[in-house]
Amino acid sequence: MSSQIIKALNQVINSGIQKELLHRFTEDQSLNGRIITIDGQELINFGSCSYLGLEHHPALKQGVIDAVERYGTQFSSSRTYASLGIYKDLEDQLMAMFERPVIVTASTTLGHLATIPVIVGENDAVILDMQVHNSVQMAVQQLKANGIFVTLIRHNDMDSLESKIQQLRNKYDKIWYFADGVYSMYGDYAPLGRLEELMNKYEQFHLYIDDAHGMSWTGPKGTGYVCSQLFYHEKMVLAGSLNKSFATSGGFVALPNARMAQDVRNCGGTLIFTGPIQPPMLGAALASTQLHCSEDILPIWDKVHDMVDFTNGRIEALGLPQFEVTNSPLFFIPAGIPRITTEMVSRMMKDGYYLNAAGFPATPMKRGGVRFMVNGNLEKEDVGQMLDALAYHYPRVLADEGSSEQKVSRVFSIPEFSVQGENNVRTLKPRTSELLISQHNSIHELDAQQWDELMGNRGNFTHSSLQMLERTFRGQEQDHDNWDFRYLHIADKSGKTILNTFFTSVTLKDDMFAPAEVSREIEEERRHNPTYLTSKTIILGTPITKGNHLWLDREHPEWKSALSILIQKMQRWVEAENATQLMLREFRMGADEELKNFLLEQGLIEIATPHECLVTDLSWADHTEYLQRLGGKYRYNVRKEILPYLDDFELNIEKPTSTKEIQECYDLYCNVFNRSLEMNVHKLPLAFFESICCHDDYDIIRLYLKTDEASAENRAPVAVMFSHKREKNYHALIVGLDYDYVRTYNTYKQMLYRTVWRAWDLDCTHLDLAFTAELEKKKIGARPFPTCIYVQSMDHFNSALISSMGKPVTRLRQPA
């Protein structure tokens, strides 16, 4: 899991903790499988994955008692050395049920970790369904570290899977597809019929499938959903759980043949180096498997299946949406962004029902919902009353949070619906705002003085600069060089400004902030497919503007309402443009926790970006004082790496005017662009540089080597810096270099140094040296400040695919 994902997940979990929805503890002295008590309130529990409700079954309890009296509380030994005989009894029982070799593991996760690295060969390839359970993905990370090729497909996209098989079958010995039988968030199924066809059609294709949520409540003798559709295939490995519906502990792997099973038993790391299932739960597991093979299980199955049918029927009658209607006991009601989902779950808890909020990272931020399970401990009356309460709250929460049933259907691409619960009045409408909202499609529609009073000193987006950008980024040859602009102003009833900003529809590279080695791999593919892993995005500002794009009066009591309106406007444009994400930028990391938490509730995740490098004090009187302020180490660097070359350069502060001069500067920019992957963006067109070379707000400095023997009119610059200057603010935006001289004359360092002094000469008080090359910028007096963006993804497939990429570490080989 990447550090960015960990930080984002931490935000989501902490928000859930603050709302008292996560990391809770029950207060019951005993449990009956139906009721749990939290904060003194009794709740009917719809959060249990014990689908058959067997945890209080007399046979399982007796199995625990018999085992603990005979074997004690534990048998502490690696299974490689010795296992209790009851382990063999359990595996024999499971082998009889599944009619193939079975290995019992301490958990399903540990089963994946024992099996996957053993069965996947050095010259095999792995394809992941993007929704496959995290425990499977954890095990696959070991394969990736060992140099195994790993890629990703969209959820249940069998056409894409077959295309991948065709691409890979001549390169690899086996092609493995990793999937779930029943997916744990949406409750939908793997397309097993199509998967069987692909296994029969392609010799190299193999299936590894985790049916943890499909076990026990269906299939012959409770062997699960997968076995109910595809009982056995010689190229299928099946993982299952003894938790959840079996109501015991542990997991298991059912393998297609004895040879593969013996390899896993001998070499599975977690079978060798982790502890076993302990005697009490082994006793319960054996009792549970025996129960599943007896007629005593039949009325329990009948009750649960009847409950599932009742639940589906009641959901349909109430008009509540489902992501996919199945006959599984796991249900998902689409809702939307985290704020909506958590509010629904909170209201349901107040009414006495415990349900789960399902969301990021298991689902995209905008596609969260209410997740609940039915089980054998509940009655139809419980389900009916809970669904009546949900149908009451559902449209009200949507209306209160500015959403609607129509919006939910659009976001989830499901049929339109109308909730018909008791007391639901159809006149419910989203709250309207009394704020004064003004939106425009061009800067030409706005007053220049008013715009610059608010935005002129915040970055390179003055009124005239934006006129230039609108003119430049239209009608370009490349699609990614054509931008569409929107301007938004929000004031209160008295006319006082609360929010002012602009945003654009652009195409960005999805790997913009990915590690350089990942971007390098992606760029190889872009040689043949230029749009590979690029996405239409609605962003605050533009790809080339730098600064504080969001003017927001944080002291105004309506700032949250105004910011919500901005996000809603951007979301509507996302839908209209079929974009995949919206992005708010740039913000100082950690500077405004209230803002961060508010945006998280709106479904926007904070993502760290490279530090911005600023010189915040240019008040030195002369060069001596400048050096003194640097500190000993950096003062030494300037004296050693920059000052000795000072007289080798001629500085030109005149803007390029001829076609030749502009092209020379553009070529220097291209040199840097072609080597820079730390922030992987699209190359800017020559037209942009032609525009800024004749714009009053831009300052351009060039460095020429004095040793160049060419005549003055023929010699070319070896470095250029394009900057924006407005009053006391200087923004260094783009550098260009001739790499023939970077090492011999330290031209990049020289240019940074010259930029500092150019800002000082122009009497500026603030210098922004932008991102990357942090160390070199610190040497000439800049301070790094952590920055972030806030992103809401409609579809996180591309980001998941990028996360699966990267250079593997040295391949680890099994000992001979």
Buried (B, 14 or more C-beta within 10 A) or exposed (E): EEEBBEBBBEBBEBBBEEBEBBEBEEEEEEBEBBBBBBEEEBBBBBBBBBBBBBBBBEBBBEBBEBBBEEBEEBBEEEBEEEBBEBBEBBBEBBBEBBEBBBBBBBBBBBBBBBBBBBBBEBEBBBBBBBBBBEBBBBBBBBBBBBBBBBBBBBBBBBEEBBEBBEEBBEEBEBBBBBBBBBBBBBBBBBBBEBBBEBBEEBEBBBBBBBBBBBBBBBBBBBBBBBBBBBBEBEBBBBBBBBBBBBBBBBBBBBBBEEEBBEBBBEBBBBBBEBBBBBBBBBBBBBBBBBBBBEEEBEEBBEBBBEBBEBBBEBBEEBBBBBBBEBBBBBBBBBBBBBBBBBBBBBBBBEBBBBBBBBBBBBBBBBBBBBBBBBBBBBBBEBBBBBBBBBBBBBBBBBBBBBBBBEBBBEBBEBEEBEBEBEEBEEEBEBEEBEBBBEEBEEBEEBEBEEBBEEBBBBBBBBBBBBBBBBEBBEEBEEEBBBBBBBBBBBBBEEEEBBBBBBBBBBBBBBBBBBBEEBBBBBBEEBEEEEEBBBBBBBBBBBBBBBBBBBBBBEEBEBBBBBBBBBBBBBBEBBEEBEBBBBBBBBBEBEEBEEBBBBBBBBBBBBBBBBBBBBBEEBEBEEEEEBBEEBEEEBBEBBEEBBBEBEEBBBBBEEBBEEEEBBBBBBBBBBBBBEEBBBBBBBEBBBBBBBBBBEBEBBBBBBBBBEEBEEEEEEBBBBBBBBBBBBEBBBBBBBBBBBBEBBEEBBBBBBBBBBBBBBBBEBEBBBBBBBBBBBEBBBBBBBBBEBBBBBBBBBBBBBBBBBBBBBEBEEEEEEEE
